[in-house]
Amino acid sequence: MSEAPARISSEFFTFFRDLKDNNNRDWFRQNRSRYEEHVKVSLIAFIRMFEGPLHSISPHFKATPKVGGSLFRIYRDIRFSKDKRPYKTGAGVHFRHEAGKNAHAPGFYLHLEPNQVFAAVGIWGPDTRTLRQIRQAIVNDPETWRRVIEAPEFARRYDRKLHAESLKRAPQGFDPNHPYINDLKRKHFVASVPMTEDQVCTPDFLVLLAETYRHGAGFMEYLTRALGLPW
């Protein structure tokens, strides 16, 4: 199959709407060509084209144009889940740091699902050591953290509440009265920007996404440097 241009069509979202109503292996087998053409091939082309804009933000993040690289697999992990639906009902793209080995690495993320489209920056589900490093960086220099999260364009565009799952108590070894205790209790350090299907399907979506990530670059740089990684 020839490679599609780096543009996502409305058929992308139509496929996932249909899949949501027919989330079974027989239906997917019969419609696999739609997935290949409108999801897999178009997103791989998009990821390849996004390498330049991504590296203009930071050269240490990777655009890997393949499934299992920057493009998440469509198959759900149902081994330990009561929900046995085999397929995800949306696509995820993750431009992770070169030092990262999985989705829990620092990265720029794009979620594409009918009625749920957003771009995000940060670290989702970090391990205990990573969380401690970020928390300690905030404690060591709270003024820099304040400047990052209050930067006008970042604060205006990005939402830090959507992924704000937190501990009930202060993490061990940290002052429960710290002025940024709500941040210190976070389990994820992620900020996101809602987007629309219409935006995704426009010819200039690649430019829009790069601009959106640039507004979150200060937050991303802070987290990356807090982990001792190059920016």
C-alpha positions as CSV (number, residue, x, y, z in Angstrom):
1,M,0.0,0.0,0.0
2,S,1.4,3.4,-0.9
3,E,2.0,5.9,1.9
4,A,-0.6,8.5,2.6
5,P,0.2,12.2,2.8
6,A,0.8,13.6,6.2
7,R,-2.8,14.6,6.7
8,I,-5.5,12.9,8.8
9,S,-8.9,12.7,7.1
10,S,-12.4,12.5,8.6
11,E,-12.4,8.8,7.7
12,F,-10.0,8.4,10.6
13,F,-12.7,9.3,13.1
14,T,-15.4,7.5,11.2
15,F,-13.4,4.3,11.5
16,F,-13.1,4.7,15.3
17,R,-16.8,5.5,15.7
18,D,-17.7,2.3,13.8
19,L,-15.1,0.3,15.8
20,K,-16.7,1.5,19.1
21,D,-20.0,0.0,18.0
22,N,-18.4,-3.2,16.7
23,N,-15.5,-3.8,19.0
24,N,-14.8,-7.5,18.1
25,R,-12.3,-9.4,16.1
26,D,-14.6,-10.4,13.3
27,W,-15.6,-6.8,12.5
28,F,-12.0,-5.6,12.7
29,R,-10.8,-8.4,10.4
30,Q,-13.4,-7.3,7.8
31,N,-12.4,-3.7,8.2
32,R,-8.7,-4.0,8.6
33,S,-8.0,-2.2,5.3
34,R,-9.8,0.9,6.7
35,Y,-7.6,0.8,9.8
36,E,-4.4,0.4,7.7
37,E,-5.3,3.2,5.3
38,H,-7.0,5.8,7.4
39,V,-5.3,5.3,10.8
40,K,-2.0,3.4,10.6
41,V,-0.6,4.7,7.3
42,S,-1.8,8.3,7.7
43,L,-0.4,8.5,11.3
44,I,3.0,7.0,10.4
45,A,3.3,9.6,7.6
46,F,2.3,12.3,10.0
47,I,4.9,11.2,12.6
48,R,7.6,11.1,9.9
49,M,6.7,14.7,8.8
50,F,6.6,15.9,12.4
51,E,10.3,15.0,13.1
52,G,11.5,18.4,11.9
53,P,9.1,20.5,14.0
54,L,9.7,18.3,17.0
55,H,13.5,18.7,16.8
56,S,13.1,22.5,16.5
57,I,11.6,22.3,20.0
58,S,14.2,19.9,21.3
59,P,16.5,17.6,19.5
60,H,16.3,15.0,22.2
61,F,12.8,13.8,21.5
62,K,12.1,11.1,19.0
63,A,9.5,10.8,16.2
64,T,9.6,7.1,15.4
65,P,7.3,6.4,12.5
66,K,6.1,2.9,13.3
67,V,3.6,1.0,15.4
68,G,5.3,0.4,18.8
69,G,7.5,3.5,18.2
70,S,5.7,6.8,18.3
71,L,2.4,5.2,17.4
72,F,0.7,3.1,20.1
73,R,-0.7,-0.3,19.1
74,I,-4.5,-0.5,18.6
75,Y,-4.8,-3.7,20.7
76,R,-5.8,-3.4,24.3
77,D,-4.0,-5.3,27.1
78,I,-6.9,-7.4,28.4
79,R,-4.9,-9.9,30.4
80,F,-5.9,-8.5,33.8
81,S,-9.0,-6.5,32.8
82,K,-12.7,-7.4,33.2
83,D,-13.3,-5.3,30.1
84,K,-12.4,-7.8,27.3
85,R,-13.0,-5.5,24.3
86,P,-9.9,-6.2,22.1
87,Y,-9.3,-2.8,20.5
88,K,-8.7,0.7,21.6
89,T,-11.3,3.2,20.4
90,G,-8.8,5.9,19.6
91,A,-5.2,6.3,18.6
92,G,-2.3,7.6,20.7
93,V,1.0,9.2,19.5
94,H,3.9,9.7,21.9
95,F,7.1,11.6,21.0
96,R,9.2,10.4,23.9
97,H,12.6,11.5,25.1
98,E,15.5,9.6,23.6
99,A,16.4,8.2,27.1
100,G,12.9,6.8,27.6
101,K,12.0,3.2,26.8
102,N,8.2,3.3,27.2
103,A,5.1,5.5,27.6
104,H,6.2,6.6,31.1
105,A,9.1,8.6,29.7
106,P,9.0,12.4,29.4
107,G,7.2,13.1,26.2
108,F,4.8,15.0,23.9
109,Y,1.5,13.2,23.5
110,L,-1.4,13.3,21.0
111,H,-4.7,11.6,21.7
112,L,-7.1,11.1,18.8
113,E,-10.5,9.7,19.6
114,P,-14.0,10.7,18.6
115,N,-15.1,13.5,20.9
116,Q,-11.8,13.3,22.9
117,V,-8.9,14.9,21.1
118,F,-6.1,16.6,23.1
119,A,-2.4,17.3,23.0
120,A,-0.3,16.9,26.1
121,V,3.1,17.4,27.5
122,G,4.8,15.8,30.6
123,I,5.2,12.5,32.3
124,W,2.4,10.0,32.8
125,G,2.7,7.3,35.4
126,P,6.3,7.8,36.4
127,D,8.0,5.4,38.8
128,T,8.7,6.2,42.5
129,R,12.3,7.4,41.8
130,T,11.2,9.7,39.0
131,L,8.5,11.2,41.1
132,R,10.9,11.9,43.9
133,Q,13.3,13.6,41.6
134,I,10.6,15.9,40.3
135,R,9.2,16.6,43.7
136,Q,12.7,17.3,45.1
137,A,13.4,19.8,42.2
138,I,10.2,21.7,43.1
139,V,11.2,21.8,46.8
140,N,14.8,22.9,46.0
141,D,13.7,25.8,43.8
142,P,10.0,26.6,44.1
143,E,10.4,29.9,42.4
144,T,11.5,28.3,39.1
145,W,8.5,25.9,39.3
146,R,6.2,28.9,39.9
147,R,7.6,30.7,36.8
148,V,7.1,27.6,34.7
149,I,3.5,26.9,35.6
150,E,2.5,30.6,35.6
151,A,4.1,31.4,32.3
152,P,1.3,33.3,30.5
153,E,0.9,31.2,27.3
154,F,1.3,27.9,29.2
155,A,-1.2,28.9,31.9
156,R,-3.7,30.2,29.4
157,R,-3.6,27.3,27.0
158,Y,-2.8,24.2,29.1
159,D,-5.0,22.5,31.7
160,R,-3.1,20.7,34.5
161,K,-6.3,19.5,36.3
162,L,-7.4,16.9,33.8
163,H,-4.6,14.4,34.8
164,A,-4.3,15.5,38.4
165,E,-4.6,12.1,40.2
166,S,-3.0,12.6,43.5
167,L,-1.9,11.1,46.8
168,K,-4.3,11.7,49.7
169,R,-1.4,12.7,52.0
170,A,1.9,14.4,51.5
171,P,4.5,12.0,50.0
172,Q,6.9,10.6,52.6
173,G,9.7,13.0,53.4
174,F,7.9,16.1,52.1
175,D,6.4,18.9,54.1
176,P,2.6,18.7,54.1
177,N,2.5,22.5,54.5
178,H,4.7,23.2,51.5
179,P,3.1,26.0,49.3
180,Y,3.1,23.6,46.4
181,I,1.9,20.5,48.3
182,N,-0.8,19.9,45.7
183,D,1.8,19.5,43.0
184,L,4.0,17.4,45.3
185,K,1.2,15.0,45.8
186,R,0.6,14.5,42.0
187,K,1.0,11.0,40.5
188,H,1.3,12.4,37.0
189,F,3.0,15.6,35.8
190,V,0.9,16.2,32.7
191,A,-0.7,19.3,31.1
192,S,-3.0,19.1,28.1
193,V,-4.8,21.2,25.5
194,P,-8.2,20.2,24.2
195,M,-8.5,20.1,20.4
196,T,-11.2,19.3,17.9
197,E,-11.7,16.8,15.1
198,D,-12.0,19.6,12.6
199,Q,-8.6,21.0,13.7
200,V,-7.0,17.5,13.3
201,C,-8.4,17.2,9.7
202,T,-7.1,20.5,8.4
203,P,-4.0,20.7,6.2
204,D,-2.1,22.8,8.7
205,F,-2.7,20.6,11.7
206,L,1.0,19.7,11.8
207,V,1.8,23.4,12.2
208,L,-0.9,23.8,14.9
209,L,0.4,20.9,16.9
210,A,4.0,22.1,16.8
211,E,2.8,25.6,18.0
212,T,0.8,24.0,20.8
213,Y,3.8,21.9,22.0
214,R,6.0,25.0,21.9
215,H,3.7,26.7,24.4
216,G,4.2,23.7,26.7
217,A,8.0,23.5,26.1
218,G,8.9,25.3,29.3
219,F,7.0,22.8,31.4
220,M,8.5,19.9,29.4
221,E,12.0,21.3,29.7
222,Y,11.6,21.7,33.5
223,L,10.6,18.1,33.9
224,T,13.3,16.8,31.6
225,R,16.1,18.7,33.4
226,A,14.7,17.7,36.8
227,L,15.5,14.1,35.8
228,G,19.0,15.1,34.7
229,L,18.2,14.5,31.0
230,P,19.4,16.7,28.2
231,W,17.0,19.2,26.7
